[in-house]
Amino acid sequence: MEMETTKRKVNFAAQYGRKTAIKHTIVYALVSVFCFVLGYIYEMHGHGVNSNYMIYMFLIPLIGGALPYLILIFIPKTVKKHATSRVMHYCAITTLTVGSFGAGAIEIYGTATRLTKVYLYVGIALTAAAIILFIAEQYVKKGKQ
């Protein structure tokens, strides 16, 4: 009896992980569309001045957000993202996207500042931390089994 209960919990957790990955893939794809439209509108009102930060801002949530969750949908059910690495990942993608928007706005405005690079460095550090946490959580999870 106890064995059946444990199996049911594992199957529910695996299905929930896949459903969550699908949901996050859709959300990040929608965020990418929003960033694309926002960048396009901002470029239209930029008086002919373009910024690569604005043009390619949509790629950050698409490649950094939707793609990893899309991969998680198709890999074995034993691999899941835990809350800690997931939140760190959210923060990384948000920091990089906001930094790209800020750098693009400043570039279109016609000025420059070194402070926009802080977003890049913090975003890269958060991304590295999320990857390390994800790997550590998988290792700890396998060690407990």
CYANA upper distance limits for C-alpha pairs under 8 A (distance plus 0.5 A):
  1 MET  CA      5 THR  CA      7.08
  2 GLU  CA      6 THR  CA      6.89
  3 MET  CA      7 LYS  CA      6.85
  4 GLU  CA      8 ARG  CA      6.76
  5 THR  CA      9 LYS  CA      6.86
  6 THR  CA     10 VAL  CA      6.84
  7 LYS  CA     11 ASN  CA      6.75
  8 ARG  CA     12 PHE  CA      6.64
  9 LYS  CA     13 ALA  CA      6.61
 10 VAL  CA     14 ALA  CA      6.68
 11 ASN  CA     15 GLN  CA      6.70
 12 PHE  CA     16 TYR  CA      6.51
 13 ALA  CA     17 GLY  CA      6.59
 14 ALA  CA     18 ARG  CA      6.96
 14 ALA  CA     77 LYS  CA      5.94
 14 ALA  CA     78 THR  CA      7.53
 15 GLN  CA     19 LYS  CA      6.68
 15 GLN  CA     77 LYS  CA      8.38
 16 TYR  CA     20 THR  CA      6.46
 17 GLY  CA     21 ALA  CA      6.66
 17 GLY  CA     77 LYS  CA      8.14
 17 GLY  CA     80 LYS  CA      6.69
 17 GLY  CA     81 LYS  CA      8.34
 18 ARG  CA     22 ILE  CA      6.75
 18 ARG  CA     72 LEU  CA      7.96
 18 ARG  CA     73 ILE  CA      6.03
 18 ARG  CA     77 LYS  CA      7.97
 19 LYS  CA     23 LYS  CA      6.69
 20 THR  CA     24 HIS  CA      6.65
 21 ALA  CA     25 THR  CA      6.57
 21 ALA  CA     69 TYR  CA      5.65
 21 ALA  CA     70 LEU  CA      7.38
 21 ALA  CA     72 LEU  CA      6.94
 21 ALA  CA     73 ILE  CA      6.41
 22 ILE  CA     26 ILE  CA      6.82
 22 ILE  CA     69 TYR  CA      7.54
 22 ILE  CA     70 LEU  CA      7.50
 22 ILE  CA     73 ILE  CA      7.13
 23 LYS  CA     27 VAL  CA      6.73
 24 HIS  CA     28 TYR  CA      6.54
 24 HIS  CA     65 GLY  CA      8.45
 24 HIS  CA     66 ALA  CA      7.44
 24 HIS  CA     69 TYR  CA      7.02
 25 THR  CA     29 ALA  CA      6.61
 25 THR  CA     65 GLY  CA      7.65
 25 THR  CA     66 ALA  CA      4.92
 25 THR  CA     67 LEU  CA      7.71
 25 THR  CA     69 TYR  CA      5.95
 25 THR  CA     70 LEU  CA      6.40
 26 ILE  CA     30 LEU  CA      6.68
 26 ILE  CA     66 ALA  CA      7.67
 27 VAL  CA     31 VAL  CA      6.68
 27 VAL  CA     66 ALA  CA      8.27
 28 TYR  CA     32 SER  CA      6.62
 28 TYR  CA     61 PRO  CA      6.19
 28 TYR  CA     62 LEU  CA      6.75
 28 TYR  CA     65 GLY  CA      6.08
 28 TYR  CA     66 ALA  CA      5.51
 29 ALA  CA     33 VAL  CA      6.85
 29 ALA  CA     61 PRO  CA      7.69
 29 ALA  CA     62 LEU  CA      6.36
 29 ALA  CA     65 GLY  CA      8.50
 29 ALA  CA     66 ALA  CA      6.38
 30 LEU  CA     34 PHE  CA      6.69
 31 VAL  CA     35 CYS  CA      6.61
 31 VAL  CA     58 PHE  CA      8.26
 31 VAL  CA     61 PRO  CA      7.11
 31 VAL  CA     62 LEU  CA      8.44
 32 SER  CA     36 PHE  CA      6.59
 32 SER  CA     58 PHE  CA      5.12
 32 SER  CA     59 LEU  CA      7.26
 32 SER  CA     60 ILE  CA      8.13
 32 SER  CA     61 PRO  CA      6.00
 32 SER  CA     62 LEU  CA      6.02
 33 VAL  CA     37 VAL  CA      6.70
 33 VAL  CA     58 PHE  CA      7.34
 34 PHE  CA     38 LEU  CA      6.49
 34 PHE  CA     58 PHE  CA      8.26
 35 CYS  CA     39 GLY  CA      6.42
 35 CYS  CA     57 MET  CA      6.87
 35 CYS  CA     58 PHE  CA      5.39
 36 PHE  CA     40 TYR  CA      6.56
 36 PHE  CA     55 ILE  CA      7.88
 36 PHE  CA     56 TYR  CA      8.36
 36 PHE  CA     57 MET  CA      7.53
 36 PHE  CA     58 PHE  CA      5.57
 37 VAL  CA     41 ILE  CA      6.59
 38 LEU  CA     42 TYR  CA      6.56
 39 GLY  CA     43 GLU  CA      6.50
 39 GLY  CA     54 MET  CA      5.52
 39 GLY  CA     55 ILE  CA      6.43
 39 GLY  CA     57 MET  CA      7.74
 39 GLY  CA     58 PHE  CA      8.50
 39 GLY  CA    101 PHE  CA      8.50
 40 TYR  CA     44 MET  CA      6.72
 40 TYR  CA     54 MET  CA      8.33
 40 TYR  CA     55 ILE  CA      7.67
 41 ILE  CA     45 HIS  CA      7.02
 42 TYR  CA     46 GLY  CA      6.63
 42 TYR  CA     54 MET  CA      8.42
 43 GLU  CA     47 HIS  CA      8.28
 43 GLU  CA     48 GLY  CA      7.97
 43 GLU  CA     49 VAL  CA      7.66
 43 GLU  CA     50 ASN  CA      6.66
 43 GLU  CA     51 SER  CA      8.26
 43 GLU  CA     54 MET  CA      8.04
 43 GLU  CA     55 ILE  CA      8.47
 44 MET  CA     48 GLY  CA      7.90
 46 GLY  CA     50 ASN  CA      7.55
 46 GLY  CA    108 ILE  CA      6.81
 46 GLY  CA    109 TYR  CA      8.35
 49 VAL  CA    108 ILE  CA      6.24
 50 ASN  CA     54 MET  CA      8.31
 50 ASN  CA     55 ILE  CA      8.30
 50 ASN  CA    108 ILE  CA      6.80
 51 SER  CA     55 ILE  CA      6.77
 51 SER  CA    104 GLY  CA      5.89
 51 SER  CA    105 ALA  CA      8.43
 51 SER  CA    107 GLU  CA      6.82
 51 SER  CA    108 ILE  CA      6.65
 52 ASN  CA     56 TYR  CA      6.40
 52 ASN  CA     57 MET  CA      8.47
 52 ASN  CA    104 GLY  CA      7.52
 53 TYR  CA     57 MET  CA      6.20
 53 TYR  CA    100 SER  CA      5.68
 53 TYR  CA    101 PHE  CA      7.03
 53 TYR  CA    103 ALA  CA      6.90
 53 TYR  CA    104 GLY  CA      5.21
 54 MET  CA    100 SER  CA      7.17
 54 MET  CA    101 PHE  CA      6.40
 54 MET  CA    104 GLY  CA      5.50
 54 MET  CA    105 ALA  CA      8.05
 56 TYR  CA     60 ILE  CA      8.23
 57 MET  CA     97 THR  CA      6.77
 57 MET  CA    100 SER  CA      6.45
 57 MET  CA    101 PHE  CA      7.28
 58 PHE  CA     62 LEU  CA      6.89
 58 PHE  CA     97 THR  CA      8.39
 59 LEU  CA     63 ILE  CA      6.14
 59 LEU  CA     64 GLY  CA      8.10
 60 ILE  CA     64 GLY  CA      5.82
 60 ILE  CA     65 GLY  CA      7.65
 60 ILE  CA     93 ILE  CA      7.21
 60 ILE  CA     96 LEU  CA      7.55
 60 ILE  CA     97 THR  CA      6.67
 61 PRO  CA     65 GLY  CA      5.09
 61 PRO  CA     66 ALA  CA      6.93
 61 PRO  CA     93 ILE  CA      6.69
 61 PRO  CA     97 THR  CA      7.70
 62 LEU  CA     66 ALA  CA      5.49
 62 LEU  CA     67 LEU  CA      6.90
 63 ILE  CA     67 LEU  CA      5.63
 63 ILE  CA     68 PRO  CA      8.03
 64 GLY  CA     68 PRO  CA      7.19
 64 GLY  CA     93 ILE  CA      7.05
 65 GLY  CA     69 TYR  CA      7.28
 65 GLY  CA     90 TYR  CA      8.50
 65 GLY  CA     93 ILE  CA      7.24
 66 ALA  CA     70 LEU  CA      6.49
 67 LEU  CA     71 ILE  CA      6.68
 68 PRO  CA     72 LEU  CA      6.77
 69 TYR  CA     73 ILE  CA      6.87
 70 LEU  CA     74 PHE  CA      7.53
 71 ILE  CA     75 ILE  CA      6.92
 72 LEU  CA     76 PRO  CA      8.46
 72 LEU  CA     79 VAL  CA      7.92
 72 LEU  CA     80 LYS  CA      7.85
 75 ILE  CA     79 VAL  CA      7.77
 79 VAL  CA    138 GLN  CA      7.37
 80 LYS  CA    138 GLN  CA      8.18
 81 LYS  CA     85 SER  CA      7.07
 81 LYS  CA     86 ARG  CA      6.60
 81 LYS  CA    134 PHE  CA      7.02
 82 HIS  CA     86 ARG  CA      6.49
 82 HIS  CA    134 PHE  CA      7.76
 82 HIS  CA    137 GLU  CA      7.62
 83 ALA  CA     87 VAL  CA      6.52
 84 THR  CA     88 MET  CA      6.78
 84 THR  CA    130 ALA  CA      8.48
 84 THR  CA    133 LEU  CA      7.84
 85 SER  CA     89 HIS  CA      6.51
 85 SER  CA    129 ALA  CA      8.36
 85 SER  CA    130 ALA  CA      5.33
 85 SER  CA    131 ILE  CA      7.75
 85 SER  CA    133 LEU  CA      5.90
 85 SER  CA    134 PHE  CA      5.86
 86 ARG  CA     90 TYR  CA      6.76
 86 ARG  CA    130 ALA  CA      7.73
 87 VAL  CA     91 CYS  CA      6.75
 88 MET  CA     92 ALA  CA      6.70
 88 MET  CA    126 LEU  CA      6.73
 88 MET  CA    127 THR  CA      7.78
 88 MET  CA    129 ALA  CA      7.62
 88 MET  CA    130 ALA  CA      5.66
 89 HIS  CA     93 ILE  CA      6.77
 89 HIS  CA    126 LEU  CA      7.54
 89 HIS  CA    127 THR  CA      6.68
 89 HIS  CA    130 ALA  CA      5.89
 90 TYR  CA     94 THR  CA      6.53
 91 CYS  CA     95 THR  CA      6.43
 91 CYS  CA    123 GLY  CA      8.25
 91 CYS  CA    126 LEU  CA      7.46
 92 ALA  CA     96 LEU  CA      6.69
 92 ALA  CA    122 VAL  CA      8.19
 92 ALA  CA    123 GLY  CA      5.27
 92 ALA  CA    124 ILE  CA      7.60
 92 ALA  CA    125 ALA  CA      8.39
 92 ALA  CA    126 LEU  CA      5.43
 92 ALA  CA    127 THR  CA      5.78
 92 ALA  CA    130 ALA  CA      8.48
 93 ILE  CA     97 THR  CA      6.54
 93 ILE  CA    123 GLY  CA      7.52
 93 ILE  CA    127 THR  CA      8.26
 94 THR  CA     98 VAL  CA      6.51
 95 THR  CA     99 GLY  CA      6.40
 95 THR  CA    119 TYR  CA      6.53
 95 THR  CA    120 LEU  CA      8.22
 95 THR  CA    122 VAL  CA      7.81
 95 THR  CA    123 GLY  CA      5.87
 96 LEU  CA    100 SER  CA      6.56
 96 LEU  CA    119 TYR  CA      6.62
 96 LEU  CA    120 LEU  CA      6.53
 96 LEU  CA    123 GLY  CA      5.67
 96 LEU  CA    124 ILE  CA      8.44
 97 THR  CA    101 PHE  CA      6.73
 98 VAL  CA    102 GLY  CA      6.56
 98 VAL  CA    119 TYR  CA      8.27
 99 GLY  CA    103 ALA  CA      6.49
 99 GLY  CA    116 THR  CA      6.81
 99 GLY  CA    117 LYS  CA      8.35
 99 GLY  CA    119 TYR  CA      5.43
 99 GLY  CA    120 LEU  CA      7.17
100 SER  CA    104 GLY  CA      6.50
101 PHE  CA    105 ALA  CA      6.60
102 GLY  CA    106 ILE  CA      6.65
102 GLY  CA    116 THR  CA      7.48
103 ALA  CA    107 GLU  CA      6.54
103 ALA  CA    116 THR  CA      6.21
104 GLY  CA    108 ILE  CA      6.54
105 ALA  CA    109 TYR  CA      6.55
106 ILE  CA    110 GLY  CA      6.93
106 ILE  CA    111 THR  CA      6.32
106 ILE  CA    112 ALA  CA      6.80
106 ILE  CA    113 THR  CA      8.42
107 GLU  CA    111 THR  CA      6.29
107 GLU  CA    112 ALA  CA      6.81
114 ARG  CA    118 VAL  CA      8.18
115 LEU  CA    119 TYR  CA      8.25
116 THR  CA    120 LEU  CA      7.79
117 LYS  CA    121 TYR  CA      6.89
118 VAL  CA    122 VAL  CA      6.51
119 TYR  CA    123 GLY  CA      6.30
120 LEU  CA    124 ILE  CA      6.60
121 TYR  CA    125 ALA  CA      6.66
122 VAL  CA    126 LEU  CA      6.58
123 GLY  CA    127 THR  CA      6.58
124 ILE  CA    128 ALA  CA      6.65
125 ALA  CA    129 ALA  CA      6.63
126 LEU  CA    130 ALA  CA      6.56
127 THR  CA    131 ILE  CA      6.75
128 ALA  CA    132 ILE  CA      6.65
129 ALA  CA    133 LEU  CA      6.51
130 ALA  CA    134 PHE  CA      6.49
131 ILE  CA    135 ILE  CA      6.72
132 ILE  CA    136 ALA  CA      6.58
133 LEU  CA    137 GLU  CA      6.44
134 PHE  CA    138 GLN  CA      6.79
135 ILE  CA    139 TYR  CA      6.71
136 ALA  CA    140 VAL  CA      6.59
137 GLU  CA    141 LYS  CA      6.44
138 GLN  CA    142 LYS  CA      6.65
139 TYR  CA    143 GLY  CA      6.59
140 VAL  CA    144 LYS  CA      6.81
141 LYS  CA    145 GLN  CA      7.24
